[in-house]
Amino acid sequence: MTAVFERVAGCYESIRGRIPFEPQVALVLGSGLGDYAQEIQVVETIDYHDIEGFPVSTVSGHKGQFIFGYIGKVPAVIMQGRVHYYEGYPMEDVVLPIRLMWKMGARVLFLTNAAGGVNLDYGPGDFMIIRDHITSFVPSPLIGPNEDSVGPRFCDMSSVYDEELRQIIRRKAKEMGLKIQEGVYIQTTGPEYETPATVKMCRLLGADAVGMSTGCEAVAANHLGMRICGISCITNMAAGISGRELSHEEVGETAARVSRTFKTLVTGVVKEIAKLVRV
């Protein structure tokens, strides 16, 4: 076993006795969206500090804990606060939580994030289904020795975001009367917001939304064979579009404004996903 997955196994063993069930779905909550965990039937909470060798989020608004609970009747593990590359952690640490949730038994990964709108047809408060991503500006989490028992050395990335899961999101949004965008997410390193020139470059590359997370997590999960879907909450228009200065406070304010809609959408989607993947 490679050192990376020995570490994953060590993290798992350090909390194994506290994990109340095998989760069907793993959910990662983005900036400003962390209070979703208040909406579910919580069974157990494990602080990241309690996990041996586990990285700890340093970002405001990211609580830094795993929540185990039921979304409806669906057993889920929720990552309340992710780890970012810009915090100074190596990429192995950034994706360690994804690999740990897979080790717990989750085979579906639902990613959410707060993102800047690059597509000029978007607006603050919009939701975007992630159809594809660009991660060329951050290191691949698959660099280094490969663990052949969990995934291939050269991982196919033709369809990272599961079409069947995306159909569920579209259907639930339609039932809610919610207009939902669908596009390409581009991950940059951060922590600074992109310049107007960088945003123009992102648009030329085909991106619709930009952020500092998610893509690398999806790469790691795809390598593990997980089924993946994702939603970006467009919390602001990226630099140079609105003429306004960008701030983390604005991100939080917009996420809070649409949080009720977000919670309803996520709950409905998770319940439908569980029907699809139940064994």
SEPA-927038 format. One record per residue (C-alpha): residue in one letter; y, x, z. Coordinates in nm, 4 decimals. Each point is the difference from the previous one (the first is absolute). Example, Ala and Ser with C-alpha at 12.3 -4.5 7.8 and 13.67 -1.06 7.14 Angstrom:
! residues 2
+----+----------+----------+----------+
! aa !        Y !        X !        Z !
+----+----------+----------+----------+
!  A !  -0.4500 !   1.2300 !   0.7800 !
!  S !   0.3440 !   0.1370 !  -0.0660 !
+----+----------+----------+----------+
This chain:
! residues 279
+----+----------+----------+----------+
! aa !        Y !        X !        Z !
+----+----------+----------+----------+
!  M !   0.0000 !   0.0000 !   0.0000 !
!  T !   0.3463 !   0.1313 !  -0.0857 !
!  A !   0.2467 !   0.0772 !   0.2782 !
!  V !   0.2113 !  -0.3004 !  -0.1035 !
!  F !  -0.2799 !  -0.2488 !   0.0547 !
!  E !  -0.1235 !   0.1794 !   0.3108 !
!  R !   0.3467 !  -0.0714 !   0.1367 !
!  V !  -0.0232 !  -0.3657 !  -0.1036 !
!  A !  -0.3355 !  -0.0223 !   0.1776 !
!  G !   0.1520 !   0.1592 !   0.3101 !
!  C !   0.2858 !  -0.2504 !   0.0076 !
!  Y !  -0.2479 !  -0.2837 !  -0.0379 !
!  E !  -0.2269 !   0.1217 !   0.2783 !
!  S !   0.2953 !   0.0372 !   0.2387 !
!  I !   0.0728 !  -0.3767 !  -0.0197 !
!  R !  -0.3338 !  -0.1399 !  -0.1136 !
!  G !  -0.0630 !  -0.1774 !   0.3294 !
!  R !   0.3337 !  -0.1837 !  -0.0214 !
!  I !  -0.0424 !  -0.1367 !  -0.3532 !
!  P !  -0.0925 !  -0.3668 !   0.0549 !
!  F !  -0.1480 !  -0.0806 !  -0.3406 !
!  E !  -0.0512 !   0.1240 !  -0.3545 !
!  P !   0.3182 !  -0.0974 !  -0.1860 !
!  Q !  -0.0225 !  -0.1681 !  -0.3389 !
!  V !   0.3566 !   0.0811 !  -0.0965 !
!  A !   0.2331 !   0.2893 !   0.0820 !
!  L !   0.3702 !  -0.0830 !  -0.0123 !
!  V !   0.2839 !   0.2554 !   0.0027 !
!  L !   0.3389 !  -0.1359 !   0.1077 !
!  G !   0.3117 !   0.1536 !  -0.1542 !
!  S !   0.3476 !   0.0578 !   0.1427 !
!  G !   0.1461 !  -0.3124 !   0.1568 !
!  L !  -0.3239 !  -0.1939 !  -0.0434 !
!  G !  -0.1802 !   0.1189 !   0.3130 !
!  D !   0.0437 !  -0.3198 !   0.2005 !
!  Y !  -0.2611 !  -0.1728 !  -0.2162 !
!  A !  -0.2525 !   0.1045 !   0.2640 !
!  Q !   0.1596 !  -0.2551 !   0.2361 !
!  E !  -0.1308 !  -0.2760 !  -0.2251 !
!  I !  -0.3694 !   0.0680 !   0.0455 !
!  Q !  -0.2611 !  -0.0353 !   0.2730 !
!  V !   0.0018 !   0.3523 !   0.1430 !
!  V !  -0.3242 !   0.1301 !   0.1479 !
!  E !   0.0783 !   0.3686 !   0.0579 !
!  T !   0.2859 !   0.2463 !  -0.0440 !
!  I !  -0.0504 !   0.3741 !  -0.0314 !
!  D !   0.3035 !   0.2281 !   0.0178 !
!  Y !  -0.0059 !   0.2899 !  -0.2440 !
!  H !   0.0527 !   0.2360 !   0.2951 !
!  D !  -0.3414 !  -0.1055 !   0.1319 !
!  I !  -0.1845 !   0.1169 !  -0.3119 !
!  E !  -0.1180 !   0.3580 !   0.0074 !
!  G !   0.1782 !   0.2113 !  -0.2636 !
!  F !   0.1888 !  -0.2958 !  -0.1477 !
!  P !   0.3552 !   0.0336 !  -0.1424 !
!  V !   0.2748 !  -0.2073 !   0.1636 !
!  S !   0.2778 !  -0.1795 !  -0.1883 !
!  T !   0.3522 !   0.1121 !   0.0893 !
!  V !   0.1930 !  -0.2622 !  -0.1990 !
!  S !   0.2110 !  -0.2728 !   0.1601 !
!  G !  -0.1648 !  -0.3390 !  -0.0522 !
!  H !  -0.3516 !   0.1462 !  -0.0180 !
!  K !  -0.1722 !  -0.0678 !   0.3326 !
!  G !  -0.2954 !   0.2300 !  -0.0535 !
!  Q !  -0.3122 !  -0.1966 !   0.0858 !
!  F !  -0.3053 !  -0.1692 !  -0.1433 !
!  I !  -0.0224 !  -0.3734 !   0.0643 !
!  F !  -0.3443 !  -0.1610 !  -0.0149 !
!  G !   0.0026 !  -0.3740 !  -0.0354 !
!  Y !  -0.0755 !  -0.3054 !  -0.2045 !
!  I !   0.2129 !  -0.1236 !  -0.2888 !
!  G !  -0.1299 !  -0.3531 !   0.0052 !
!  K !  -0.3691 !   0.0806 !   0.0428 !
!  V !   0.0187 !   0.3308 !  -0.1842 !
!  P !  -0.0620 !   0.3129 !   0.2106 !
!  A !   0.2692 !   0.2474 !  -0.0937 !
!  V !   0.1371 !   0.3361 !   0.1066 !
!  I !   0.3752 !   0.0277 !  -0.0364 !
!  M !   0.1869 !   0.3276 !  -0.0184 !
!  Q !   0.3261 !  -0.0710 !   0.1798 !
!  G !   0.1974 !   0.3047 !  -0.1052 !
!  R !  -0.1102 !   0.2463 !  -0.2664 !
!  V !   0.0388 !   0.3764 !  -0.0235 !
!  H !   0.2249 !   0.1386 !  -0.2748 !
!  Y !  -0.0067 !   0.3289 !  -0.1865 !
!  Y !   0.3729 !   0.0489 !   0.0708 !
!  E !  -0.0685 !   0.0150 !   0.3743 !
!  G !  -0.1403 !   0.3471 !  -0.0596 !
!  Y !  -0.3670 !  -0.0895 !   0.0135 !
!  P !  -0.2388 !   0.1429 !  -0.2604 !
!  M !  -0.1373 !  -0.2539 !  -0.2455 !
!  E !  -0.3376 !   0.0124 !   0.1758 !
!  D !   0.1696 !  -0.1483 !   0.3081 !
!  V !   0.1903 !  -0.2602 !  -0.2007 !
!  V !  -0.3187 !  -0.1559 !  -0.1356 !
!  L !  -0.2162 !   0.0587 !   0.3073 !
!  P !   0.0636 !  -0.3566 !   0.1269 !
!  I !  -0.1300 !  -0.1459 !  -0.3276 !
!  R !  -0.3163 !   0.2065 !   0.0211 !
!  L !  -0.0420 !  -0.0987 !   0.3653 !
!  M !   0.0272 !  -0.3726 !  -0.0774 !
!  W !  -0.2616 !   0.0506 !  -0.2718 !
!  K !  -0.2189 !   0.1732 !   0.2576 !
!  M !   0.0420 !  -0.3075 !   0.2226 !
!  G !  -0.1554 !  -0.2063 !  -0.2782 !
!  A !   0.2972 !  -0.1431 !  -0.1912 !
!  R !  -0.0640 !  -0.0144 !  -0.3730 !
!  V !   0.3177 !  -0.1821 !  -0.1069 !
!  L !   0.3424 !   0.1605 !   0.0463 !
!  F !   0.3187 !  -0.2094 !  -0.0082 !
!  L !   0.3084 !   0.2234 !  -0.0220 !
!  T !   0.3560 !  -0.1154 !   0.0642 !
!  N !   0.3270 !   0.1873 !  -0.0070 !
!  A !   0.3750 !  -0.0299 !  -0.0134 !
!  A !   0.1291 !   0.1301 !  -0.3323 !
!  G !   0.3154 !   0.0461 !  -0.2019 !
!  G !   0.0346 !  -0.2047 !  -0.3142 !
!  V !   0.0129 !   0.2071 !  -0.3194 !
!  N !  -0.0541 !  -0.2870 !  -0.2431 !
!  L !   0.3388 !  -0.1568 !  -0.0664 !
!  D !  -0.1539 !  -0.3487 !   0.0021 !
!  Y !  -0.0985 !   0.0384 !   0.3657 !
!  G !   0.2089 !  -0.0848 !   0.3046 !
!  P !  -0.0118 !   0.0604 !   0.3770 !
!  G !  -0.2560 !  -0.2287 !   0.1609 !
!  D !  -0.2301 !  -0.0108 !  -0.3028 !
!  F !  -0.3704 !   0.0709 !   0.0370 !
!  M !  -0.1801 !   0.2134 !  -0.2578 !
!  I !  -0.3755 !   0.0118 !  -0.0536 !
!  I !  -0.0872 !   0.3638 !  -0.0631 !
!  R !  -0.1733 !   0.0179 !  -0.3365 !
!  D !  -0.0060 !   0.3802 !  -0.0234 !
!  H !   0.1689 !   0.3009 !   0.1514 !
!  I !   0.1414 !   0.3442 !  -0.0798 !
!  T !  -0.0740 !   0.2745 !   0.2539 !
!  S !   0.0905 !   0.3070 !  -0.2029 !
!  F !   0.2712 !   0.1024 !   0.2481 !
!  V !  -0.2280 !   0.0357 !   0.3047 !
!  P !  -0.3176 !   0.2074 !   0.0454 !
!  S !  -0.3318 !  -0.1712 !  -0.0647 !
!  P !  -0.1943 !  -0.0765 !   0.3201 !
!  L !  -0.3147 !   0.1042 !  -0.1871 !
!  I !   0.1003 !   0.3669 !  -0.0289 !
!  G !  -0.2509 !   0.2267 !   0.1711 !
!  P !  -0.3794 !  -0.0097 !   0.0416 !
!  N !  -0.1473 !  -0.3334 !  -0.1076 !
!  E !  -0.2358 !  -0.2043 !   0.2157 !
!  D !  -0.2455 !  -0.1062 !  -0.2708 !
!  S !  -0.1726 !  -0.2497 !   0.2291 !
!  V !   0.3119 !  -0.2205 !   0.0165 !
!  G !   0.1668 !   0.0442 !  -0.3388 !
!  P !   0.0006 !   0.1968 !  -0.3259 !
!  R !   0.1757 !   0.3317 !  -0.0522 !
!  F !   0.1926 !  -0.1443 !  -0.2964 !
!  C !   0.0945 !  -0.3507 !   0.1064 !
!  D !   0.0656 !  -0.2613 !  -0.2698 !
!  M !   0.3403 !  -0.1654 !   0.0471 !
!  S !  -0.0084 !  -0.2480 !  -0.2887 !
!  S !   0.0221 !  -0.3096 !   0.2218 !
!  V !   0.0988 !   0.0932 !   0.3534 !
!  Y !   0.1440 !  -0.3427 !   0.0867 !
!  D !  -0.2786 !  -0.2548 !  -0.0294 !
!  E !   0.0751 !  -0.2689 !  -0.2589 !
!  E !  -0.1986 !  -0.2663 !   0.1853 !
!  L !   0.1990 !   0.0639 !   0.3170 !
!  R !   0.3253 !  -0.0089 !  -0.1951 !
!  Q !  -0.1000 !  -0.3381 !  -0.1385 !
!  I !  -0.0383 !  -0.1264 !   0.3557 !
!  I !   0.3535 !   0.1160 !   0.0853 !
!  R !   0.1394 !  -0.1674 !  -0.3121 !
!  R !  -0.1805 !  -0.3231 !   0.0800 !
!  K !   0.1143 !  -0.0078 !   0.3623 !
!  A !   0.3590 !   0.0740 !  -0.0987 !
!  K !  -0.0113 !  -0.2868 !  -0.2501 !
!  E !  -0.1372 !  -0.2374 !   0.2650 !
!  M !   0.2938 !   0.0982 !   0.2221 !
!  G !   0.2502 !  -0.0524 !  -0.2796 !
!  L !   0.0879 !   0.3681 !   0.0323 !
!  K !   0.1234 !   0.1980 !  -0.2968 !
!  I !  -0.1784 !   0.3327 !   0.0077 !
!  Q !   0.0554 !   0.3089 !  -0.2095 !
!  E !  -0.2709 !   0.2340 !  -0.1216 !
!  G !   0.0540 !   0.3619 !  -0.0889 !
!  V !  -0.0409 !   0.3725 !   0.0496 !
!  Y !   0.0768 !   0.1767 !   0.3283 !
!  I !   0.1085 !   0.3636 !  -0.0026 !
!  Q !  -0.0378 !   0.2176 !   0.3079 !
!  T !   0.2473 !   0.2787 !   0.0728 !
!  T !  -0.0096 !   0.2334 !   0.2986 !
!  G !   0.3156 !  -0.1134 !   0.1822 !
!  P !   0.1390 !  -0.0092 !   0.2592 !
!  E !   0.3287 !  -0.0102 !  -0.1890 !
!  Y !   0.0583 !  -0.2982 !  -0.2248 !
!  E !  -0.0093 !   0.0717 !  -0.3713 !
!  T !   0.3153 !   0.0919 !  -0.1909 !
!  P !   0.1208 !  -0.2296 !  -0.2806 !
!  A !  -0.1253 !   0.2583 !  -0.2505 !
!  T !  -0.3439 !   0.0023 !   0.1618 !
!  V !  -0.0088 !  -0.3796 !  -0.0116 !
!  K !   0.0807 !   0.0106 !  -0.3729 !
!  M !  -0.2877 !   0.2455 !  -0.0442 !
!  C !  -0.2337 !  -0.2322 !   0.1906 !
!  R !   0.0970 !  -0.2868 !  -0.2292 !
!  L !  -0.0596 !   0.2143 !  -0.3091 !
!  L !  -0.3452 !   0.0865 !   0.1353 !
!  G !  -0.0825 !  -0.3693 !   0.0235 !
!  A !   0.0473 !  -0.0633 !   0.3723 !
!  D !   0.1228 !  -0.3335 !   0.1336 !
!  A !   0.0256 !   0.0943 !   0.3692 !
!  V !   0.0320 !   0.3259 !   0.1895 !
!  G !  -0.1075 !   0.1012 !   0.3482 !
!  M !  -0.1380 !   0.2758 !   0.2204 !
!  S !  -0.3553 !  -0.1144 !   0.0730 !
!  T !  -0.2935 !  -0.2071 !  -0.1292 !
!  G !  -0.0991 !   0.1797 !  -0.3189 !
!  C !  -0.1771 !   0.2871 !   0.1742 !
!  E !  -0.1739 !  -0.2498 !   0.2305 !
!  A !  -0.1269 !  -0.1897 !  -0.3019 !
!  V !  -0.1312 !   0.3216 !  -0.1552 !
!  A !  -0.1977 !   0.0839 !   0.3138 !
!  A !  -0.1362 !  -0.3556 !   0.0255 !
!  N !  -0.0965 !  -0.0085 !  -0.3671 !
!  H !  -0.1923 !   0.3233 !   0.0469 !
!  L !  -0.1953 !  -0.1745 !   0.2774 !
!  G !  -0.0822 !  -0.2951 !  -0.2243 !
!  M !   0.2174 !  -0.2492 !   0.1871 !
!  R !   0.1472 !  -0.3041 !  -0.1758 !
!  I !   0.3774 !   0.0248 !   0.0168 !
!  C !   0.2985 !  -0.2304 !  -0.0352 !
!  G !   0.3622 !   0.0483 !   0.0946 !
!  I !   0.3327 !  -0.1765 !   0.0353 !
!  S !   0.3439 !   0.1616 !   0.0094 !
!  C !   0.2858 !  -0.1771 !   0.1708 !
!  I !   0.3111 !   0.0891 !  -0.1977 !
!  T !   0.2422 !   0.0581 !   0.2861 !
!  N !   0.2859 !   0.1459 !  -0.2034 !
!  M !   0.0875 !   0.1015 !  -0.3500 !
!  A !  -0.0442 !   0.3734 !  -0.0525 !
!  A !   0.2967 !   0.2385 !  -0.0141 !
!  G !   0.2535 !  -0.0470 !  -0.2765 !
!  I !  -0.0884 !  -0.3626 !  -0.0756 !
!  S !   0.1942 !  -0.2056 !   0.2538 !
!  G !   0.2668 !   0.2573 !   0.0754 !
!  R !  -0.0764 !  -0.0254 !   0.3721 !
!  E !  -0.1017 !   0.2828 !   0.2303 !
!  L !  -0.3618 !  -0.0218 !   0.1137 !
!  S !  -0.1157 !  -0.0106 !   0.3614 !
!  H !  -0.3163 !  -0.0503 !   0.2022 !
!  E !   0.1796 !  -0.2836 !   0.1799 !
!  E !   0.0328 !  -0.1934 !  -0.3257 !
!  V !  -0.3722 !   0.0433 !  -0.0605 !
!  G !  -0.0772 !  -0.1499 !   0.3395 !
!  E !   0.2484 !  -0.2845 !  -0.0396 !
!  T !  -0.1412 !  -0.1129 !  -0.3349 !
!  A !  -0.3591 !   0.0296 !   0.1208 !
!  A !   0.0885 !  -0.2127 !   0.3038 !
!  R !   0.1641 !  -0.2633 !  -0.2206 !
!  V !  -0.3131 !  -0.0514 !  -0.2096 !
!  S !  -0.2556 !   0.0686 !   0.2724 !
!  R !  -0.1062 !  -0.3627 !   0.0438 !
!  T !  -0.0787 !  -0.0333 !  -0.3704 !
!  F !  -0.1766 !   0.3350 !   0.0046 !
!  K !  -0.2194 !  -0.0988 !   0.2937 !
!  T !  -0.1013 !  -0.3276 !  -0.1634 !
!  L !  -0.0840 !   0.1750 !  -0.3267 !
!  V !  -0.2025 !   0.2780 !   0.1646 !
!  T !  -0.1980 !  -0.2422 !   0.2154 !
!  G !  -0.0896 !  -0.2183 !  -0.2972 !
!  V !  -0.0993 !   0.2992 !  -0.2112 !
!  V !  -0.2186 !   0.1572 !   0.2699 !
!  K !  -0.1890 !  -0.3262 !   0.0561 !
!  E !  -0.0738 !  -0.0257 !  -0.3724 !
!  I !  -0.0960 !   0.3675 !  -0.0270 !
!  A !  -0.2495 !  -0.0469 !   0.2817 !
!  K !  -0.1711 !  -0.2804 !  -0.1919 !
!  L !  -0.0271 !   0.2287 !  -0.2983 !
!  V !  -0.1492 !   0.2992 !   0.1762 !
!  R !  -0.2032 !  -0.1635 !   0.2777 !
!  V !  -0.3546 !   0.1319 !   0.0220 !
+----+----------+----------+----------+
